[in-house]
Amino acid sequence: MSPDEPASQSAPVEITEDEAALYDRQIRLWGLEAQQRMRNATILVVNLRGVATETIKNIVLAGIGKLIIWDREDVATEDLGVGFFFRNEDVGKKRVDAAKSRIESLNPLVAVETMTSPTAMEREGFDALVQGVDLVCITDSERDFLIRANEACRRAKKPMYAGGTYGLLGYIFCDLLEHEHITSGSKQDGGKDIKVKVSYSPLREALKHRWSGVPRRQTKNLNPAAVFIILALWEFQSRRQGHLPDDPIYADELEAIANSLIARAEVNQEAFPAIPRSLVEAMVMAAMHEFAPVCAVVGGMLAQDILKALVREKHLWPTFSRLMEAPEEETSSA
């Protein structure tokens, strides 16, 4: 099969004795059945930058079955600071080509495929690609592509994660559709494990959420500044053909966008009247840059949640709008 053809899901495989020995600690933690689900999972990761590097490392070491990576860019000098799959001699090579053998060396039991074709991210190509995977993870992408990708995942009934960083800030979005997991019950339930069903919102709907029902104190505790500066960066990119601010001259524009989004979302004005100017000024200088510690934190948390979703444990991020909207839950005895 060509590297740029969509993968097809294979028949479920059983964990061998050698694999059981390798994953012994994990099996003791969440059980053989959960490890089996990971072993049979095919995950698509889009874009290979700092966040994806950390996420890929963790999910490959955990023992997924197959990893498909799409990225069309060449390794640049700035990638060396956050991409530990790259070396000085890799500058100028395709990112996926430079990283593939080093990813495989982390865990030879995981099949790794790479893709570079732009058509794979277009509607028909992406729809076909998503059909052959179990979960999609998109990193460091623009809002408009994330919305289109999320809609494609929903058409195919595939869960999707997204994550990225802008300087010292980062985000994670999660849409697991209708997801069931096991969690510990309360004292009223006698401490028994219970099955929880969570309904997720698509990104397009999450971005329309209103804060009007959030009390003043809770609004302050939720730190809306971080949410709305990221949403403002997404809007800035959309207006400027994918470009991020990289100069103080863009501060007024970014500030106006953020305050417009805050007003539209009906955020409590007493608790949060406007986006802090200091944050805006920091973002117009830092948004384009990646910092290894931030990528490690966001990528690590993203990988952790992906694995929990695969093994159906309680996860961390009900949706990108967790700060704004709690998902509805239905519970039943496990």
Number of C-alpha atoms within 10 A of each C-alpha: 6 9 14 17 15 21 21 13 14 10 7 12 11 11 16 9 9 9 14 15 11 14 18 14 11 15 16 10 11 14 13 16 12 18 26 21 19 24 22 21 21 23 25 24 22 21 22 26 24 28 32 29 24 25 26 23 20 21 22 24 17 20 24 24 21 22 22 20 24 23 20 16 15 16 25 16 13 11 20 18 14 20 21 16 22 24 15 11 9 18 17 13 15 16 27 24 18 19 22 16 13 14 21 18 12 14 18 13 16 21 15 19 21 22 19 19 15 13 11 19 19 14 13 11 16 18 19 19 20 26 19 18 22 19 22 24 23 26 26 20 16 20 18 15 14 20 16 17 23 24 18 20 23 17 12 16 16 20 24 26 24 23 23 25 25 23 19 16 19 19 18 23 22 26 24 23 17 12 16 19 19 19 18 15 17 11 8 7 11 9 11 14 15 17 20 21 17 18 17 22 19 20 21 15 10 17 16 12 14 16 19 14 11 17 12 15 11 12 21 15 10 14 13 19 18 14 19 20 25 19 18 22 26 19 20 21 17 16 11 10 9 16 14 23 21 15 12 15 11 17 21 14 14 24 22 15 20 26 18 15 20 26 15 13 17 14 22 20 13 11 16 16 12 19 22 14 13 9 14 25 18 14 27 23 18 19 19 14 14 22 17 18 13 20 28 18 15 23 28 21 20 31 24 17 22 27 22 18 20 22 20 20 18 17 17 16 19 24 23 23 22 16 18 21 16 13 15 10 12 11 15 10 11 13
